[in-house]
């Protein structure tokens, strides 16, 4: 397949979300990081990391989006997270000695840098500012997981609203008065993140549609009123 070129903005610089790892780094540190590893690309629908494998490379996603999934001993699959261009993925296996804790599947055509454990560690040792940002990123991801567990005692509608707010404010694209998600999100995946049954999630989405908070579409949801959705999520 042909090489996938990351999106660029005026002036020729690569565009990364502000919340992503590359979006947080200084221009000099970012350029140094982009020089690490080997460039690779994959089409949509390909597994690029498999849960349980012992490979320890890390992937710096430059273009496109992926889904992070985990399967429990009973065979039930859960969507853990979404990652987009600018995000570092697979870093846990590169920073510790354990096997892969999740599977990563490409949602779109993707372009990334694959770096060995030694390459990532050497880069972070040379760039303390990047090491701090990676630590911050890992802390935020842990907080995300903790919030999902803590919220299990809240009403299902609040949990769904909070998941939508978190995902769309982090990875959404705002246009024409509404928010779209850059990654296809099924009702089943939304239910898995919120920790509820699919039928419950579908009922809540229908209610949100009737209230004018969201609009439903094939393999996706558009948020129409973020302010009111935050109120439904009980977010101050």
C-alpha positions as semicolon CSV with decimal commas, in nm:
position;residue;x (nm);y (nm);z (nm)
1;X;0,000;0,000;0,000
2;X;0,110;0,360;-0,048
3;X;0,252;0,573;0,226
4;X;-0,007;0,763;0,429
5;X;0,083;1,128;0,472
6;X;-0,012;1,303;0,800
7;X;-0,224;1,617;0,771
8;X;-0,034;1,946;0,768
9;X;-0,139;2,300;0,846
10;X;-0,025;2,635;0,709
11;X;0,352;2,664;0,720
12;X;0,405;2,291;0,669
13;X;0,394;2,183;1,034
14;X;0,203;1,871;1,137
15;X;-0,130;1,927;1,314
16;X;-0,184;1,734;1,637
17;X;-0,459;1,769;1,900
18;X;-0,350;1,982;2,194
19;X;-0,437;1,702;2,435
20;X;-0,217;1,448;2,253
21;X;0,143;1,380;2,352
22;X;0,288;1,543;2,040
23;X;0,055;1,839;2,087
24;X;0,203;1,902;2,433
25;X;0,571;1,893;2,335
26;X;0,781;2,192;2,236
27;X;0,860;2,215;1,866
28;X;1,224;2,111;1,915
29;X;1,138;1,812;2,135
30;X;0,861;1,709;1,897
31;X;1,095;1,716;1,597
32;X;1,349;1,505;1,788
33;X;1,077;1,256;1,880
34;X;0,961;1,230;1,519
35;X;1,314;1,128;1,423
36;X;1,300;0,820;1,649
37;X;1,198;0,480;1,516
38;X;1,085;0,346;1,180
39;X;0,790;0,477;0,977
40;X;0,508;0,233;0,903
41;X;0,152;0,249;0,773
42;X;-0,152;0,022;0,790
43;X;-0,501;0,029;0,638
44;X;-0,823;0,043;0,840
45;X;-0,937;-0,269;1,023
46;X;-0,594;-0,412;1,101
47;X;-0,477;-0,533;1,442
48;X;-0,145;-0,363;1,514
49;X;-0,102;-0,475;1,876
50;X;-0,243;-0,798;2,023
51;X;-0,330;-0,850;2,387
52;X;-0,095;-1,096;2,557
53;X;0,191;-1,077;2,307
54;X;0,541;-1,008;2,436
55;X;0,656;-0,750;2,179
56;X;0,780;-0,438;2,362
57;X;0,783;-0,172;2,089
58;X;0,588;0,154;2,127
59;X;0,396;0,324;1,847
60;X;0,375;0,699;1,798
61;X;0,057;0,754;1,598
62;X;0,099;1,038;1,349
63;X;-0,215;1,013;1,138
64;X;-0,548;0,833;1,169
65;X;-0,719;0,673;1,467
66;X;-0,727;0,343;1,656
67;X;-0,937;0,168;1,919
68;X;-0,788;0,006;2,230
69;X;-0,976;-0,308;2,335
70;X;-0,934;-0,576;2,602
71;X;-1,083;-0,923;2,634
72;X;-1,153;-1,073;2,977
73;X;-1,113;-1,445;3,065
74;X;-1,479;-1,504;2,978
75;X;-1,417;-1,377;2,625
76;X;-1,607;-1,050;2,665
77;X;-1,447;-0,763;2,476
78;X;-1,446;-0,408;2,614
79;X;-1,352;-0,086;2,441
80;X;-1,100;0,086;2,669
81;X;-1,002;0,395;2,478
82;X;-0,965;0,580;2,150
83;X;-0,633;0,715;2,026
84;X;-0,568;0,962;1,743
85;X;-0,274;1,120;1,563
86;X;-0,025;1,257;1,814
87;X;-0,089;0,985;2,074
88;X;0,163;0,730;2,201
89;X;0,031;0,374;2,217
90;X;0,177;0,051;2,347
91;X;0,400;0,245;2,585
92;X;0,326;0,022;2,886
93;X;0,506;-0,277;2,732
94;X;0,798;-0,049;2,648
95;X;0,823;0,092;3,000
96;X;0,775;-0,227;3,202
97;X;0,835;-0,602;3,154
98;X;0,478;-0,730;3,120
99;X;0,293;-0,857;2,811
100;X;0,053;-0,645;2,610
101;X;-0,251;-0,557;2,821
102;X;-0,482;-0,473;2,529
103;X;-0,541;-0,507;2,156
104;X;-0,516;-0,206;1,926
105;X;-0,708;-0,200;1,597
106;X;-0,687;0,069;1,328
107;X;-1,015;0,253;1,262
108;X;-0,881;0,438;0,959
109;X;-0,568;0,428;0,746
110;X;-0,288;0,506;0,989
111;X;0,072;0,628;0,973
112;X;0,301;0,583;1,273
113;X;0,657;0,551;1,402
114;X;0,750;0,219;1,561
115;X;1,026;0,245;1,820
116;X;1,196;-0,017;2,033
117;X;1,192;-0,013;2,411
118;X;1,554;0,108;2,409
119;X;1,479;0,387;2,160
120;X;1,187;0,520;2,364
121;X;1,375;0,502;2,693
122;X;1,685;0,668;2,547
123;X;1,473;0,950;2,401
124;X;1,298;1,012;2,735
125;X;1,635;1,009;2,916
126;X;1,763;1,281;2,678
127;X;1,443;1,486;2,699
128;X;1,319;1,527;3,058
129;X;1,038;1,753;2,936
130;X;0,902;1,469;2,723
131;X;0,940;1,225;3,013
132;X;0,725;1,455;3,228
133;X;0,458;1,474;2,956
134;X;0,454;1,095;2,920
135;X;0,411;1,063;3,298
136;X;0,128;1,318;3,283
137;X;-0,034;1,126;2,996
138;X;-0,017;0,798;3,191
139;X;-0,165;0,968;3,497
140;X;-0,455;1,106;3,292
141;X;-0,525;0,764;3,142
142;X;-0,530;0,613;3,490
143;X;-0,770;0,883;3,606
144;X;-0,994;0,805;3,305
145;X;-1,005;0,437;3,405
146;X;-1,064;0,526;3,771
147;X;-1,355;0,755;3,675
148;X;-1,520;0,475;3,481
149;X;-1,497;0,243;3,784
150;X;-1,613;0,505;4,036
151;X;-1,912;0,602;3,820
152;X;-2,057;0,250;3,827
153;X;-2,274;0,359;4,120
154;X;-2,428;0,647;3,925
155;X;-2,742;0,628;3,706
156;X;-2,677;0,480;3,363
157;X;-2,783;0,803;3,187
158;X;-2,522;1,001;3,381
159;X;-2,252;0,748;3,291
160;X;-2,339;0,758;2,921
161;X;-2,343;1,138;2,924
162;X;-2,004;1,150;3,096
163;X;-1,849;0,909;2,847
164;X;-1,981;1,118;2,558
165;X;-1,853;1,442;2,711
166;X;-1,509;1,291;2,779
167;X;-1,474;1,141;2,430
168;X;-1,609;1,434;2,232
169;X;-1,424;1,704;2,426
170;X;-1,100;1,507;2,389
171;X;-1,133;1,372;2,034
172;X;-1,434;1,548;1,884
173;X;-1,440;1,784;1,588
174;X;-1,660;2,091;1,630
175;X;-1,831;2,217;1,316
176;X;-2,157;2,387;1,220
177;X;-2,282;2,402;1,577
178;X;-2,231;2,035;1,666
179;X;-1,957;1,791;1,764
180;X;-1,860;1,485;1,559
181;X;-1,624;1,212;1,675
182;X;-1,325;1,145;1,451
183;X;-1,356;0,771;1,523
184;X;-1,658;0,550;1,441
185;X;-1,827;0,463;1,772
186;X;-2,093;0,192;1,784
187;X;-2,368;0,174;2,046
188;X;-2,213;-0,151;2,171
189;X;-1,876;0,018;2,223
190;X;-2,038;0,310;2,403
191;X;-2,218;0,065;2,630
192;X;-1,893;-0,120;2,704
193;X;-1,712;0,198;2,812
194;X;-2,004;0,304;3,030
195;X;-2,031;-0,045;3,178
196;X;-2,398;-0,098;3,089
197;X;-2,605;-0,328;2,867
198;X;-2,644;-0,245;2,498
199;X;-3,022;-0,221;2,530
200;X;-2,984;0,032;2,814
201;X;-2,739;0,243;2,612
202;X;-2,972;0,244;2,310
203;X;-3,266;0,355;2,527
204;X;-3,059;0,639;2,677
205;X;-2,939;0,758;2,335
206;X;-3,300;0,766;2,214
207;X;-3,391;0,979;2,516
208;X;-3,096;1,213;2,448
209;X;-3,215;1,241;2,087
210;X;-3,566;1,335;2,199
211;X;-3,416;1,601;2,429
212;X;-3,213;1,746;2,140
213;X;-2,877;1,663;2,300
214;X;-2,751;1,428;2,028
215;X;-2,844;1,301;1,686
216;X;-2,803;0,937;1,595
217;X;-2,641;0,815;1,275
218;X;-2,493;0,493;1,139
219;X;-2,190;0,395;1,349
220;X;-2,181;0,733;1,513
221;X;-2,342;1,001;1,726
222;X;-2,325;1,378;1,686
223;X;-2,345;1,593;1,998
224;X;-2,579;1,885;1,933
225;X;-2,579;2,061;2,271
226;X;-2,260;2,009;2,471
227;X;-2,362;2,247;2,751
228;X;-2,684;2,058;2,824
229;X;-2,511;1,722;2,783
230;X;-2,261;1,831;3,052
231;X;-2,559;1,910;3,276
232;X;-2,697;1,559;3,217
233;X;-2,350;1,428;3,304
234;X;-2,366;1,625;3,630
235;X;-2,039;1,798;3,545
236;X;-1,993;2,137;3,709
